[in-house]
Amino acid sequence: MKSMNCENCGAPVAIDDEALRRGYAVCTYCAATLQLTAPEGKGAEPVTAPPAPPPKKLTLAELNQPAERPAKTKLEIENEPGVRFFARLPAGGFTAPTFMGLLFAAGIIALLGWGEVRCWQAQQMALLALLLWGPNVLTILPRIRNARRGGINVFTPGKIVELSLRLIVPDASMLFLLEVFLLIWIGREEIRAEAGQFVYTTRVLFAQRKQVDWRRFSDARFKKADFDPLLYLLFDRAELAIALSASVPERRWLRTELLRFFAPLWEKTKTPTSDQADV
């Protein structure tokens, strides 16, 4: 079987008997069509093929099926099932959803800022205080409840300082919202499971670390098949969204490797999840 380089992207293109019979070959990398017959005195010129159909949207059941390592990925995984697990997702996510998220966060901040200025001018101090600290309380209480459900200690010295600052500093929840979207853009995530502990670390402007006994880990699954399906870790009744800057194929591969890591541990305790048999 002969081959030639695609003049559009430079990738090798296999030339089999069927391609010779048709008179053209298709580059599997960029979908350009290479003519194998050309007018005398002229070489073959790439012709852009019709656009490929959009990828099929996966259902929730398909998302939660085992998946292989994607062909292109920046996700690094080291997995010794039942012994040690490590995953690192470097910075550099998808700019489109991040840009829309930043616009949304900026719009909320601008709206709250406008309301605060108007309340200050009108000397409506009660409403001003509600606008300044209300969102902080609304974000802190669910975080504490979710952490306690999962057995995560939220009253360590570092967490107490963080929660106190969120209560004291006006509009701290808005900074948290911006940090979430910046995580997708410039943040890094690390997942480590070793010696009975499961540790999740994010680094954006500051490092945040969540640590929990890995015996509380019950599942990893997609819960919604929407525009950008998110992967959730389940610790008892608590939930944690991870791999925010990863693609959906990377998240599916990460889920598969996590369940493969925990499979021997669940076998020892005889309490596997419903998906353990699929891994």
Buried (B, 14 or more C-beta within 10 A) or exposed (E): EEEBEBBBEEEEBEBEEEBEEEEBBBBEEBBBBBBBEEEEEEEBEBEEBEEEEEEEEBEEEEBBBBBEBBEEBBBEBEBEBBEEBBBBBEBEBBEEBBEEBBEEBBEBBEEBEEBBEEBBEEEBEEBBEBBBBEBBEEBBEEBBEBBBBBBBEBEEEEBEEBBEEBEEEBBBBBBBBBBBBBBBBBBBBBBBBEEEEBBBBBBBEEEBEBBBEBBBBBBBBBBEBEEEBBBBBBBBEBBBEBBBBBBBBBBBBBBBBBBBBBBEBBEEEEEBBEBBEEB
